[in-house]
Amino acid sequence: MSRTFSGRAILPGRLEGEALVTRTGFNTYASFYTSIHAQAEAALCADSGNRELYGKNLTGKIVCLPQTTGSTSAGAVWHRIARMGVAPKAMLFSRQIDSLAAGGLIVADVWAGKRIVTVDQLGDDFLKFVRDGDLIVIREDGTVTIQ
């Protein structure tokens, strides 16, 4: 059974892909630490504090999360993984995106030329419904359908 959620398109785009879900905060630097320092061909989540994503390949996935955590280095990390070609396809936030994450994702879009589609304010029910492996369709207006 599919379900549709409406959010706010921060970096709009139309795409579909596979969900990876965390119901805890996403630490950008910790998650991509190994990938950015090892020139990896895939972004395996290195954040051992995030049991739901640890060890999973984030490349080309649609990451579903409540919010990010971490420091001001996030902007540089998003830029780096975008330039390396190992970024997720999209970031879907149940809550309002924080300014550091938004800034980093915009930097990746503008400076690296890699849009990581970003939608926030999808609501708590979004994270209650979505599961790893679900097919997600995102539309330009911030509408997200889980199929």
DATA-V326616 format. One record per residue. SS is DSSP state (H for helix, E for strand, L for the rest). Layout:
((SS) (SS))
This chain:
((L) (L) (E) (E) (E) (E) (L) (E) (E) (E) (E) (L) (L) (L) (E) (E) (E) (E) (E) (E) (E) (L) (L) (L) (L) (E) (E) (H) (H) (H) (H) (H) (H) (H) (H) (H) (H) (H) (L) (L) (L) (L) (L) (E) (L) (L) (L) (L) (L) (L) (L) (L) (L) (L) (L) (L) (E) (L) (L) (L) (L) (E) (E) (E) (E) (L) (L) (E) (E) (L) (L) (L) (L) (H) (H) (H) (H) (H) (H) (H) (H) (H) (H) (H) (L) (L) (L) (L) (L) (E) (E) (E) (E) (L) (L) (L) (L) (L) (H) (H) (H) (H) (H) (H) (H) (H) (H) (H) (H) (H) (H) (L) (L) (L) (L) (L) (E) (E) (E) (E) (L) (L) (L) (H) (H) (H) (H) (H) (H) (L) (L) (L) (L) (L) (E) (E) (E) (E) (L) (L) (L) (L) (E) (E) (E) (E) (L))
